[in-house]
Structure formats: structure tokens, C-alpha cells
Amino acid sequence: MKGSYDYYKVLGFNRKFKITERRPPPDVIEAFSLCTNRESEMSPDQFRRFLIEFQGEDEVAIDDAKLKMDQVLLHFRPNFTRCSFTVDDFFKYLFLDDLNGPITSQVHHDMTAPLQHYFIYTGHNSYLTGNQLNSDCSDVPIIKALRRGVRVIELDLWPNSSKDGIHVLHGRTMTTPVDLYKCLKSIHEHAFVSSPYPVIITLEDHLTPDLQAKVAEMVTEIFGDVLYCPEAGDNDEFLSPDALKHRIILSTKQPKEYLESKQDSSSSEEDLLVVGKATPSDIKNRTAADEASSRFLVVDSEDESDEEAEDDEDVENKKSGQKAVLEYKQLIGIHAIKAKNGLKKALMVGSGRGKRLSLSEQTLERAASLYGTDLVRFTQKNILRVFPKGTRVTSTNFRPLEAWMHGAQMVAFNMQGYDKSLWMMHGMFRSNGGCGYVKKPDFLIGRDPNDEVFDPKATLEVKKILRVKVYMGDGWRMDFSQTHFDAFSPPDFYTKMYMVGVPTDDTKKKTRIIKDDWIPIWDEEFTFPLTVLELALLKIVVRDYNVSEKDDFGGQTCLPVSEIKTGIRTVPLHNKKGKKFEHVKLLMRFHFE
């Protein structure tokens, strides 16, 4: 609000509301005129020319152009008799984000590469409804995350008070627990609502062997054939997202008792326990629980620090304990490791199946400073998970770019709130049709002729320049009340754009303020030089300018630059929590040089 009624009375005037008519900017009129040879109507063939020459779309068939025009005309002029656009129809089309949005809505990355070659949409403490100290634990935020496209769900498992059941809660805090069974059921029901690609459940396990056996029974019962675990003879490389479609992958550390038992086992017995080394006849002799779960993959997940100390009184006799942990262990497909002997040693790439390492955001910063190329090399075979530092008790998040720049696949975020870092996370995973898996850039996957990996500290040259023109905005008068921004006048909108990526690409631009107008027309162009386009995100925020108070929020979005379509596009805006407004949009033009 810009001021009180008395303030305006003192000034001796009352500001009036006005609603200007939405009109096409000059560039839109010029594009229409060029494609129609200055005629008053646009035919399907002329519209096809616009899509190819102005929008940069390839191989547009005349039937596809006509179908798109029919959709627009049916929406705005249901009784149309001729498939042609007036300039007004054309302008309305440009504002339809389902037909003319800034990024593609289809999965288009190669989904057949091994799992470690993808950034994966990852949640942190996925069961929390609020802060990290005393909020409720529930399956509701898990469901919301899955429906948004999150593919990695984290559950912290603790014994209940009677030590005969399993609670999900943030340990050593005052958070109220939720039952594990309920969480697993909800995951099963909602896992593939928004994406067919695998859901990974990372388990931070604080359980006794008997309770671990109960977990094995639960996941086998609930997930059935959806669960996947490696078969004998599998190679050492992770499977691809495509091969794991509609599968649930569990992730946890190897049980302590199993690791201890390996010291005492004979080599033949040990071979049977190691995933991928059992013979076909050995598999037939597995326990019933193992046979029922042979299609599930459980992946290891634990925080960098060892918070899983178990009381001695909880450990059963060795024989029964080893049988229980064997059933549990056979569900583990990706085994987590900890940096027990130092970070440098943990990042060494060994032989055998890939592992997963969890680091806090501070440790990641230190590792990036000291061992940048080692991190990149590690993530070419293994999975790296980075989680928020413990002092983020209000469930805030950190900037994810440094982790992605070093190849970290799982950047674990608190999804229940909102902050500017979470907007970046939303932006990254709008890529690739919003399926939750984004193929990493080739420079993070491959090596140069000297077998060297990408060095995140290297000085890079500008490879592309993105030109962005902000034409206008509309929709606030439909999605906000008339007095939301100011009781006495229309808003004073401006648009701010932030390019976030590698440090050399970070920059921000701002339009001028358009006073007293619900439909601001800026018509301003900006340039963004880019060295690493593949990791760049364009964050767009609209605010209403206030003289004496904080500017009011008018919408935001974040776009993955590598996915941006060229041409004149409508850009829908979202609220602070990332929910798309029904009507609020910007009309913009994008061009790469």
C-alpha cells in the first residue's frame, strides 16, 4: 500500500483507477504485417511462416499450424467459419501459455543414460510440514512434493516409544511423528502421478535389526512389483531412468550388523550377500522376503554426520540379527558411504558398483574449494547428495548452483516453504517436461583428450548472448483485488530479471516503473552474456513500486535458459510458493546470439 486515505487528502487530490485496453505492441503488429504481406488476415500458411521464421520452430506442418489456429479460434470465436487470424486473434494467441509458452512441456532429453548422469529433483526431510524443530510430521507434504514432480523423498526412521514400531520424524527434536506405513502407502499411491520416472526413497535409518526386518516386510507388502533391486549379474553401472520407469528405489546405508558379519564370513558366504554376485541357484534359495522384493531397488541415504548411533540394548542376539539384516540389506541397491577417513579419500573413485555420498552445504563449499575436479570425477560414476546445514531451522534453502556446477545429482531442498533458492530449484526442474530428471551437461559427464574432467574454477569465454525483450504484462486485475496493491490507484509495476548460474554469468536487470496501470507496457530489451548456458536460470520477478514501504510482490517465475524457446512468448507468473497464477503473464521475446 502506498499510503493512507488521509495522506492523499492532505495532498489535495484523489488518484483514480483506470483500466487501459490491452493492445498489441509494435513488434507484434509488425510480425503480423510481414507474415501476411500487409493483409488484414493471417492464413494457416502465413501462420506457419510466423512459427518458423519468428518463433524458430522446426518442421512445422501446415496441418499442425491449422490445428493450433482452430484451437485458438474455438476458444475465442466458437462460431468461426474460416480458419484465419485477425491481428487481435493473433495477439490473443500469443498470450496463451499452453500454446505459446517459453519452454517445452515434453520430455526431450536422452533418458537412457545411467542414473548418475542426471540432476534429480530431491527433497529434504520430506515429511515435515514446517520448521525443523517442532512442526508436525505428515504424509501430506510428501504427496505435494510427488505431485510437483519431486523424485527423491527422504524419510528419517526411528523406533517408537515401545520399540516395536517405526516412526518417521526429525530425530532429537520436538517434531510430532507420523507412521512409516502411512508414508509408504502415500508414496505408492502418488509416486507416478506427475512423472513415470523412478522415485527414490532415501531412508535415514536409526533402527534395530528387528525393526529393519519390519521395514523390509512393509516395503515388500506395499510396493509389490513396483519395487526394484539389482539382480545377480547386473553390471556395476546404475540403470537409466528409462529402464527404471514406474519403479520405486529405496536408499539407505548398509546395516551395521551386516558390515560386521562380513568380517567373520567365509568368502563363499560373502559372495552370496554381495548384490550382483549370487548365482541363479543361490537366488532360488533366498528368503521369501527377498524373493518377493527382487524387483525393488533400495538406495542408500544418510546425512554426512553419523546420527545413527544405536543403543546396545536394542541389538538382538547375533544370529537372528544377521538374518534380519540380510533381508533388509538385500533391498539396498545403492549403498551410501560416509567420509570417515577424510573427504579426499571419500571422493576417490573405486571399482565396483557406484555409491552415494551425502555432504552438508558447508562441506560441499569446502570440497569445491579444495577438490573441485575430484567432485566432478566422483559424480561421473557415483551419486552425490547435498543437504541444507543444520542451522536452517526455519526450513530455508541454499543456492543450488555450486552443487550442480560440480555434478551433484541430488541437491536436497526443503519443499514446504518458499524462498528465492527454492524458486531456482523449481526453475531447474521445469526442464525436460518437468519429469524430475534433467540430463547433466556433456562437460560434466565426459572428459577431454587428456582424460581430464571439467574444472569448475576455469576461466570461461562467453559462448552465447541471450537477448530478452519485456513487452508488457497483464492479468493482475483478474487475480488480485482492485485494492491489493493500492487503495487509491492502479499499481506501479516494474520487472526485475536475475541471471543466476556460474559466478561469471550472474547479473540483474530492471525495467522502468510504469505508473498507475494494470496493463504495464515496458517494451525494453536487455542482454545477458553467458559462459555456461546449460546451468543458467533466468529468474523474473514483478513488483509494485512503493515510495515509503517495501515494494509489493506481483509474481515470479524462473526459467532454465537452455530450454527457452526463441521468439515472442507468454511467460506465466507464479506466487511465492510456486503455484501458477491463473491470469498473470508477461509477453516477452527471446533471442540467442
C-alpha positions as CSV (number, residue, x, y, z in Angstrom):
1,M,0.0,0.0,0.0
2,K,1.4,3.4,-0.9
3,G,-0.2,5.4,1.8
4,S,-3.4,6.1,3.8
5,Y,-6.5,7.9,2.7
6,D,-5.6,10.9,4.9
7,Y,-2.2,11.2,3.2
8,Y,-3.9,11.6,-0.2
9,K,-6.4,14.1,1.3
10,V,-3.5,16.2,2.6
11,L,-2.1,16.3,-0.9
12,G,-5.5,17.6,-2.1
13,F,-6.3,15.0,-4.8
14,N,-7.7,11.6,-5.2
15,R,-6.0,9.2,-7.7
16,K,-8.4,7.4,-10.0
17,F,-8.4,3.8,-11.1
18,K,-8.1,3.2,-14.8
19,I,-8.2,0.1,-16.9
20,T,-6.5,0.6,-20.2
21,E,-7.3,-1.7,-23.1
22,R,-4.8,-4.4,-23.9
23,R,-3.2,-3.7,-27.2
24,P,-0.5,-5.5,-29.2
25,P,2.9,-3.9,-29.0
26,P,4.5,-2.6,-32.3
27,D,6.7,-5.7,-32.7
28,V,3.6,-7.9,-32.7
29,I,1.8,-5.8,-35.3
30,E,5.0,-5.7,-37.4
31,A,5.3,-9.6,-37.3
32,F,1.7,-9.9,-38.3
33,S,2.1,-7.5,-41.2
34,L,5.3,-9.1,-42.5
35,C,3.8,-12.6,-42.5
36,T,0.5,-11.5,-44.1
37,N,2.1,-9.2,-46.7
38,R,0.3,-6.3,-45.1
39,E,-3.1,-8.0,-45.4
40,S,-5.8,-7.9,-42.7
41,E,-6.0,-11.6,-42.1
42,M,-3.5,-14.4,-41.5
43,S,-3.9,-17.8,-43.2
44,P,-2.7,-21.1,-41.9
45,D,0.2,-21.0,-44.3
46,Q,1.1,-17.5,-43.2
47,F,0.8,-18.5,-39.5
48,R,3.2,-21.4,-40.3
49,R,5.6,-18.9,-41.7
50,F,5.5,-17.0,-38.5
51,L,6.2,-20.1,-36.4
52,I,9.2,-20.9,-38.5
53,E,10.7,-17.5,-39.2
54,F,9.9,-15.7,-36.0
55,Q,9.5,-18.4,-33.4
56,G,12.3,-20.6,-34.6
57,E,10.2,-23.8,-34.7
58,D,11.4,-26.5,-37.0
59,E,9.4,-28.7,-39.4
60,V,6.0,-27.2,-38.8
61,A,3.5,-28.9,-41.0
62,I,0.6,-26.9,-42.4
63,D,-1.9,-29.2,-40.7
64,D,-0.2,-28.6,-37.3
65,A,-0.4,-24.8,-37.9
66,K,-4.1,-25.0,-38.8
67,L,-4.9,-27.2,-35.8
68,K,-3.3,-24.7,-33.5
69,M,-5.3,-21.9,-35.1
70,D,-8.5,-23.9,-34.8
71,Q,-7.8,-24.3,-31.0
72,V,-7.4,-20.5,-30.6
73,L,-10.5,-19.7,-32.7
74,L,-12.7,-22.2,-30.9
75,H,-11.7,-20.6,-27.6
76,F,-12.3,-17.0,-28.6
77,R,-14.8,-17.3,-31.5
78,P,-16.6,-20.6,-31.2
79,N,-18.8,-19.9,-34.3
80,F,-16.0,-19.0,-36.7
81,T,-16.4,-20.2,-40.2
82,R,-13.0,-19.5,-41.7
83,C,-9.6,-20.5,-40.3
84,S,-7.8,-17.2,-40.3
85,F,-6.5,-14.8,-37.7
86,T,-7.1,-11.1,-37.4
87,V,-4.4,-9.2,-35.6
88,D,-6.5,-9.3,-32.5
89,D,-6.8,-13.2,-32.7
90,F,-3.1,-13.3,-33.3
91,F,-2.4,-11.2,-30.2
92,K,-4.7,-13.4,-28.1
93,Y,-2.8,-16.5,-29.3
94,L,0.5,-15.0,-28.2
95,F,-0.9,-14.7,-24.7
96,L,-1.9,-18.4,-24.4
97,D,0.8,-20.1,-22.4
98,D,-0.4,-23.6,-23.1
99,L,0.1,-23.0,-26.9
100,N,2.9,-20.3,-26.8
101,G,4.8,-20.9,-23.5
102,P,8.5,-20.2,-23.1
103,I,9.7,-23.8,-22.6
104,T,8.6,-27.1,-24.0
105,S,6.2,-29.3,-21.9
106,Q,7.5,-32.6,-23.3
107,V,10.3,-34.9,-22.1
108,H,13.0,-34.5,-24.7
109,H,16.3,-35.4,-23.0
110,D,18.0,-38.8,-23.6
111,M,16.6,-40.9,-20.7
112,T,18.7,-44.0,-21.4
113,A,22.0,-42.9,-19.7
114,P,23.0,-44.2,-16.3
115,L,21.3,-42.6,-13.3
116,Q,24.4,-40.7,-12.2
117,H,24.2,-38.6,-15.4
118,Y,21.1,-36.7,-14.3
119,F,20.2,-34.0,-11.9
120,I,17.3,-35.4,-9.8
121,Y,14.5,-33.4,-8.1
122,T,15.3,-34.1,-4.4
123,G,13.5,-33.3,-1.2
124,H,15.0,-32.9,2.3
125,N,13.1,-34.2,5.4
126,S,10.1,-34.6,3.1
127,Y,7.7,-35.4,5.9
128,L,7.9,-32.0,7.7
129,T,5.1,-29.6,7.4
130,G,7.0,-26.6,8.7
131,N,10.2,-25.8,10.6
132,Q,12.9,-28.4,11.5
133,L,12.3,-28.2,15.3
134,N,8.7,-28.5,16.3
135,S,6.4,-28.8,13.3
136,D,4.2,-31.8,12.6
137,C,5.3,-34.7,10.5
138,S,2.8,-35.9,7.9
139,D,2.4,-37.7,4.6
140,V,0.7,-34.5,3.1
141,P,4.0,-32.7,2.2
142,I,5.2,-36.0,0.7
143,I,2.2,-36.2,-1.5
144,K,2.5,-32.5,-2.5
145,A,6.2,-33.0,-3.4
146,L,5.5,-36.0,-5.6
147,R,2.6,-34.2,-7.4
148,R,5.0,-31.4,-8.1
149,G,7.4,-33.8,-9.7
150,V,9.9,-34.4,-6.9
151,R,11.6,-37.8,-7.4
152,V,13.6,-38.2,-4.2
153,I,11.8,-38.5,-0.9
154,E,13.7,-38.5,2.4
155,L,12.3,-40.4,5.5
156,D,14.1,-40.5,8.9
157,L,13.2,-43.7,10.7
158,W,13.2,-44.1,14.4
159,P,11.8,-46.7,16.9
160,N,8.5,-45.7,18.6
161,S,8.4,-45.4,22.4
162,S,7.7,-49.1,22.9
163,K,10.4,-50.0,20.4
164,D,8.1,-52.3,18.5
165,G,7.1,-49.9,15.7
166,I,8.6,-47.3,13.3
167,H,8.0,-43.6,13.4
168,V,9.1,-41.0,10.8
169,L,10.3,-37.8,12.4
170,H,13.2,-35.4,12.7
171,G,15.2,-37.1,15.4
172,R,16.2,-35.3,18.7
173,T,13.7,-32.5,18.0
174,M,10.1,-31.8,19.1
175,T,8.5,-32.7,15.8
176,T,5.5,-34.9,16.1
177,P,5.9,-38.3,14.4
178,V,3.9,-39.9,11.5
179,D,3.7,-43.7,11.0
180,L,6.1,-45.2,8.4
181,Y,3.4,-47.4,6.9
182,K,1.2,-44.4,6.2
183,C,4.1,-42.6,4.4
184,L,4.9,-45.6,2.3
185,K,1.3,-46.1,1.3
186,S,1.0,-42.5,0.2
187,I,4.2,-42.7,-1.8
188,H,2.9,-45.8,-3.6
189,E,-0.4,-44.1,-4.4
190,H,1.1,-40.8,-5.7
191,A,4.6,-41.8,-7.0
192,F,3.8,-41.6,-10.7
193,V,1.0,-39.0,-10.9
194,S,3.2,-36.4,-12.4
195,S,6.1,-38.4,-13.9
196,P,6.7,-42.0,-14.9
197,Y,10.4,-41.9,-13.9
198,P,11.7,-43.6,-10.8
199,V,11.0,-42.4,-7.3
200,I,13.9,-42.8,-4.8
201,I,13.1,-43.1,-1.1
202,T,16.2,-42.2,1.0
203,L,16.0,-43.8,4.4
204,E,18.0,-42.3,7.3
205,D,17.9,-45.4,9.5
206,H,18.1,-45.4,13.3
207,L,16.6,-48.8,13.7
208,T,17.4,-52.2,15.4
209,P,17.8,-55.3,13.2
210,D,14.3,-56.5,14.1
211,L,12.8,-53.2,13.1
212,Q,14.8,-53.2,9.9
213,A,13.3,-56.5,9.1
214,K,9.8,-54.9,9.6
215,V,10.8,-52.2,7.1
216,A,11.7,-55.0,4.6
217,E,8.3,-56.6,5.2
218,M,6.5,-53.2,4.8
219,V,8.1,-52.2,1.5
220,T,7.6,-55.7,0.1
221,E,4.0,-55.7,1.0
222,I,3.1,-52.1,-0.1
223,F,5.2,-51.7,-3.2
224,G,4.9,-55.3,-4.6
225,D,6.2,-55.4,-8.2
226,V,6.9,-51.7,-8.3
227,L,10.0,-52.2,-6.0
228,Y,13.2,-53.0,-7.8
229,C,16.5,-54.4,-6.6
230,P,19.6,-55.4,-8.6
231,E,19.7,-59.0,-9.9
232,A,22.6,-61.3,-10.0
233,G,24.8,-60.5,-13.0
234,D,23.9,-56.8,-13.1
235,N,26.9,-54.7,-14.1
236,D,28.4,-52.0,-11.9
237,E,26.7,-49.1,-13.6
238,F,23.4,-47.7,-12.4
239,L,20.4,-48.3,-14.6
240,S,18.8,-45.5,-16.6
241,P,15.7,-43.5,-15.7
242,D,14.1,-45.1,-18.7
243,A,14.9,-48.6,-17.6
244,L,13.5,-47.8,-14.1
245,K,10.2,-46.3,-15.2
246,H,7.4,-46.8,-12.7
247,R,9.9,-48.3,-10.2
248,I,10.4,-47.3,-6.6
249,I,14.0,-47.2,-5.4
250,L,14.8,-47.4,-1.7
251,S,18.0,-45.9,-0.4
252,T,19.8,-46.4,2.9
253,K,23.1,-47.4,4.5
254,Q,24.2,-51.0,4.8
255,P,23.2,-52.3,8.2
256,K,26.0,-52.1,10.8
257,E,25.5,-55.8,11.8
258,Y,25.9,-56.9,8.1
259,L,29.1,-55.0,7.8
260,E,30.4,-56.6,11.0
261,S,29.3,-60.0,9.9
262,K,31.3,-59.7,6.7
263,Q,34.5,-59.7,8.8
264,D,33.6,-63.2,10.1
265,S,32.0,-64.8,7.0
266,S,33.7,-67.1,4.6
267,S,34.4,-65.8,1.1
268,S,31.7,-68.0,-0.5
269,E,29.1,-66.8,2.1
270,E,30.2,-63.2,1.5
271,D,29.8,-63.6,-2.3
272,L,26.2,-64.6,-1.8
273,L,25.5,-61.5,0.2
274,V,27.0,-59.1,-2.2
275,V,24.4,-57.8,-4.6
276,G,25.1,-59.0,-8.2
277,K,27.3,-62.0,-7.2
278,A,24.7,-64.6,-6.3
279,T,24.3,-67.4,-8.9
280,P,20.8,-68.3,-10.3
281,S,20.7,-71.4,-8.0
282,D,21.6,-69.2,-5.0
283,I,18.7,-66.8,-5.8
284,K,16.2,-69.7,-5.6
285,N,17.3,-70.3,-2.1
286,R,16.8,-66.7,-0.9
287,T,14.4,-66.0,1.8
288,A,10.7,-65.4,0.9
289,A,11.0,-61.8,1.8
290,D,13.9,-61.5,-0.6
291,E,12.1,-63.2,-3.5
292,A,9.1,-61.0,-3.0
293,S,11.2,-57.9,-3.1
294,S,13.5,-58.9,-6.0
295,R,12.1,-56.2,-8.2
296,F,12.8,-53.3,-5.8
297,L,15.9,-51.2,-5.6
298,V,16.7,-49.6,-2.3
299,V,19.2,-46.7,-2.4
300,D,21.3,-45.6,0.5
301,S,20.7,-42.2,2.0
302,E,22.2,-40.8,5.1
303,D,23.5,-37.4,6.3
304,E,27.2,-36.7,6.3
305,S,27.5,-36.9,10.1
306,D,26.7,-40.2,11.8
307,E,23.4,-39.6,13.6
308,E,22.5,-43.3,13.6
309,A,24.1,-44.5,16.9
310,E,22.1,-47.3,18.3
311,D,21.8,-48.3,21.9
312,D,23.4,-51.7,22.7
313,E,20.2,-52.8,24.5
314,D,18.4,-52.6,21.2
315,V,20.7,-55.2,19.5
316,E,19.3,-58.7,19.5
317,N,21.4,-61.9,19.5
318,K,23.9,-62.1,16.7
319,K,22.3,-65.0,14.8
320,S,18.8,-63.6,14.5
321,G,20.1,-60.1,13.9
322,Q,22.2,-61.3,11.0
323,K,19.2,-63.0,9.4
324,A,17.1,-59.9,9.8
325,V,19.7,-57.5,8.4
326,L,20.2,-59.9,5.4
327,E,16.5,-59.5,4.4
328,Y,16.9,-55.7,4.8
329,K,20.2,-55.5,3.1
330,Q,19.0,-57.3,0.0
331,L,16.7,-54.4,-0.7
332,I,19.6,-52.0,-0.9
333,G,20.7,-51.1,-4.4
334,I,22.9,-48.0,-4.0
335,H,24.9,-48.1,-0.8
336,A,25.7,-44.8,0.9
337,I,29.2,-44.1,2.2
338,K,30.5,-41.6,4.8
339,A,33.7,-39.6,4.7
340,K,35.0,-41.5,7.7
341,N,38.7,-41.3,6.6
342,G,38.6,-37.8,5.2
343,L,36.8,-36.1,2.3
344,K,39.7,-36.5,-0.1
345,K,39.6,-40.3,0.3
346,A,35.9,-40.5,0.2
347,L,35.9,-38.8,-3.3
348,M,38.3,-41.4,-4.7
349,V,36.6,-43.4,-7.5
350,G,37.0,-47.1,-6.9
351,S,36.0,-50.2,-8.7
352,G,32.6,-51.9,-8.3
353,R,29.1,-50.6,-8.1
354,G,28.6,-46.8,-7.7
355,K,28.0,-45.4,-4.2
356,R,26.2,-42.4,-2.8
357,L,27.8,-39.8,-0.6
358,S,25.9,-37.1,1.4
359,L,27.6,-33.8,2.2
360,S,26.2,-30.7,4.0
361,E,26.2,-27.4,2.1
362,Q,29.2,-26.2,4.1
363,T,31.2,-29.3,3.4
364,L,30.3,-29.0,-0.3
365,E,31.7,-25.5,-0.3
366,R,34.9,-26.7,1.3
367,A,35.2,-29.6,-1.1
368,A,34.5,-27.3,-4.0
369,S,37.3,-25.1,-2.8
370,L,39.9,-27.9,-2.3
371,Y,38.8,-30.7,-4.5
372,G,36.7,-29.3,-7.3
373,T,37.8,-31.7,-10.1
374,D,37.7,-34.6,-7.7
375,L,34.0,-33.8,-7.0
376,V,33.3,-33.8,-10.8
377,R,35.1,-37.1,-11.3
378,F,33.3,-38.7,-8.4
379,T,29.9,-37.7,-9.8
380,Q,30.7,-39.3,-13.1
381,K,30.3,-42.7,-11.5
382,N,28.7,-42.1,-8.1
383,I,25.8,-40.1,-6.8
384,L,26.4,-37.0,-4.6
385,R,23.7,-35.6,-2.4
386,V,24.0,-32.2,-0.8
387,F,21.7,-31.2,2.1
388,P,21.0,-27.9,4.0
389,K,23.0,-27.1,7.1
390,G,21.5,-27.9,10.4
391,T,21.1,-24.2,11.4
392,R,18.4,-23.7,8.8
393,V,15.7,-24.4,11.4
394,T,13.1,-22.4,9.6
395,S,13.4,-24.8,6.6
396,T,15.2,-22.3,4.3
397,N,17.5,-23.4,1.5
398,F,20.9,-22.6,0.0
399,R,21.8,-21.6,-3.6
400,P,22.0,-24.9,-5.6
401,L,24.2,-23.7,-8.4
402,E,27.6,-24.6,-6.9
403,A,26.5,-28.1,-6.2
404,W,25.1,-28.5,-9.8
405,M,28.3,-27.0,-11.2
406,H,30.3,-29.8,-9.5
407,G,28.0,-32.5,-10.8
408,A,25.9,-33.2,-7.6
409,Q,22.8,-35.1,-8.7
410,M,20.7,-34.8,-5.5
411,V,20.5,-31.2,-4.2
412,A,18.2,-31.8,-1.3
413,F,15.7,-29.0,-0.6
414,N,13.1,-28.2,2.0
415,M,10.0,-28.0,-0.3
416,Q,7.4,-27.0,2.3
417,G,8.1,-23.2,2.4
418,Y,9.3,-20.7,-0.1
419,D,12.4,-18.7,-0.7
420,K,14.4,-17.4,-3.7
421,S,16.6,-20.5,-3.7
422,L,13.5,-22.7,-4.0
423,W,12.4,-20.7,-7.0
424,M,15.7,-21.6,-8.6
425,M,15.0,-25.3,-7.8
426,H,11.6,-25.0,-9.4
427,G,13.2,-23.4,-12.4
428,M,15.8,-26.1,-13.0
429,F,13.2,-28.8,-12.8
430,R,10.8,-27.1,-15.2
431,S,13.4,-28.6,-17.7
432,N,12.7,-31.7,-19.7
433,G,8.9,-31.6,-19.4
434,G,9.0,-31.3,-15.6
435,C,9.7,-35.1,-15.2
436,G,12.1,-34.7,-12.3
437,Y,15.2,-35.8,-14.2
438,V,17.4,-33.4,-16.1
439,K,20.3,-34.7,-18.1
440,K,23.6,-33.2,-16.9
441,P,25.6,-31.1,-19.5
442,D,28.1,-33.1,-21.5
443,F,31.0,-31.3,-19.9
444,L,30.1,-32.7,-16.5
445,I,29.8,-36.3,-18.0
446,G,32.7,-36.6,-20.4
447,R,36.5,-36.0,-20.3
448,D,38.9,-34.1,-22.6
449,P,41.5,-35.9,-24.8
450,N,43.9,-35.8,-21.9
451,D,41.3,-37.7,-19.7
452,E,40.8,-34.6,-17.6
453,V,37.4,-33.6,-16.2
454,F,35.8,-30.2,-16.3
455,D,37.4,-27.7,-13.9
456,P,34.7,-25.5,-12.2
457,K,37.4,-22.9,-11.4
458,A,38.5,-22.5,-15.0
459,T,38.0,-19.1,-16.7
460,L,35.5,-19.5,-19.5
461,E,34.7,-17.4,-22.5
462,V,31.2,-16.1,-23.4
463,K,29.5,-18.7,-25.6
464,K,26.1,-17.1,-26.1
465,I,24.3,-13.9,-25.6
466,L,20.6,-14.0,-24.6
467,R,18.6,-11.0,-25.7
468,V,15.3,-10.6,-23.7
469,K,12.7,-8.0,-24.6
470,V,10.0,-7.4,-22.0
471,Y,6.9,-6.1,-23.8
472,M,4.1,-6.0,-21.3
473,G,2.2,-7.7,-18.6
474,D,-1.5,-8.5,-17.8
475,G,-3.7,-10.5,-15.5
476,W,-3.3,-8.8,-12.2
477,R,-6.7,-7.2,-12.3
478,M,-8.2,-10.7,-12.5
479,D,-6.0,-12.5,-9.9
480,F,-5.8,-9.7,-7.4
481,S,-8.4,-7.4,-5.8
482,Q,-8.6,-3.9,-7.1
483,T,-7.2,-2.5,-3.8
484,H,-4.5,-5.2,-3.2
485,F,-1.6,-3.0,-4.3
486,D,-3.0,0.4,-3.6
487,A,-6.4,1.5,-2.2
488,F,-6.4,4.6,-4.3
489,S,-4.7,3.9,-7.6
490,P,-3.6,1.2,-10.0
491,P,-0.2,-0.4,-9.4
492,D,3.2,1.0,-10.4
493,F,4.7,-2.2,-11.8
494,Y,8.3,-3.0,-12.8
495,T,10.0,-6.2,-13.8
496,K,13.4,-7.3,-12.5
497,M,15.4,-10.1,-14.1
498,Y,18.2,-12.1,-12.4
499,M,20.5,-14.3,-14.4
500,V,21.9,-16.9,-12.0
501,G,24.4,-19.6,-12.9
502,V,28.1,-19.9,-12.7
503,P,29.5,-16.8,-10.9
504,T,30.7,-15.0,-14.2
505,D,27.1,-15.3,-15.6
506,D,25.3,-13.7,-12.5
507,T,23.7,-10.4,-13.3
508,K,20.5,-8.5,-12.9
509,K,18.4,-6.1,-15.0
510,K,15.4,-3.9,-14.3
511,T,12.7,-2.2,-16.4
512,R,11.5,1.3,-15.7
513,I,8.5,1.7,-13.5
514,I,5.1,2.1,-15.3
515,K,2.9,4.2,-13.1
516,D,-0.8,3.7,-12.5
517,D,-1.5,0.9,-14.9
518,W,-2.9,-2.6,-14.6
519,I,-1.5,-3.4,-18.0
520,P,2.1,-2.1,-18.0
521,I,3.9,-1.7,-21.3
522,W,7.7,-1.6,-20.9
523,D,8.9,-2.5,-24.4
524,E,12.5,-2.7,-23.1
525,E,15.3,-5.1,-24.2
526,F,18.2,-6.5,-22.2
527,T,21.3,-8.6,-23.0
528,F,22.8,-11.4,-20.9
529,P,26.3,-12.8,-21.9
530,L,26.5,-16.4,-20.9
531,T,29.6,-18.7,-20.4
532,V,27.7,-21.8,-19.2
533,L,24.3,-21.6,-20.8
534,E,23.4,-25.2,-19.6
535,L,23.4,-24.2,-15.9
536,A,21.9,-20.7,-16.3
537,L,18.5,-19.8,-14.9
538,L,16.5,-16.6,-15.7
539,K,14.6,-15.5,-12.6
540,I,11.9,-13.0,-13.3
541,V,10.1,-11.0,-10.6
542,V,7.4,-8.3,-11.0
543,R,6.9,-5.9,-8.1
544,D,4.7,-2.8,-7.4
545,Y,6.8,0.2,-6.5
546,N,6.1,1.9,-3.2
547,V,7.7,5.2,-2.1
548,S,7.9,4.6,1.7
549,E,7.3,0.9,2.1
550,K,8.6,-2.4,0.8
551,D,7.6,-3.0,-2.8
552,D,4.7,-5.4,-3.2
553,F,5.2,-8.8,-4.8
554,G,3.4,-9.2,-8.1
555,G,4.6,-12.6,-9.3
556,Q,7.7,-14.6,-10.2
557,T,9.0,-17.4,-12.3
558,C,12.3,-19.0,-13.1
559,L,13.2,-20.4,-16.5
560,P,16.0,-22.8,-17.4
561,V,17.9,-20.8,-20.1
562,S,18.9,-23.9,-22.1
563,E,15.2,-24.7,-22.5
564,I,13.9,-21.3,-23.5
565,K,12.1,-21.1,-26.9
566,T,13.1,-18.2,-29.1
567,G,10.6,-15.7,-30.4
568,I,7.6,-13.9,-28.8
569,R,6.4,-15.9,-25.9
570,T,4.0,-15.6,-23.0
571,V,5.6,-16.2,-19.6
572,P,3.1,-17.2,-16.8
573,L,4.0,-16.0,-13.3
574,H,3.6,-17.8,-10.0
575,N,3.0,-16.9,-6.4
576,K,5.7,-17.0,-3.8
577,K,5.1,-20.7,-3.2
578,G,5.4,-21.6,-6.8
579,K,1.7,-22.0,-7.7
580,K,0.9,-20.6,-11.1
581,F,-1.5,-17.6,-11.3
582,E,-4.5,-18.2,-13.4
583,H,-4.1,-15.0,-15.5
584,V,-0.9,-13.1,-14.6
585,K,1.5,-13.3,-17.5
586,L,4.2,-11.3,-19.3
587,L,4.7,-11.1,-23.0
588,M,8.4,-11.3,-23.8
589,R,10.8,-12.0,-26.7
590,F,13.9,-14.3,-26.5
591,H,16.7,-14.4,-29.0
592,F,20.1,-16.1,-28.8
593,E,23.2,-14.8,-30.5
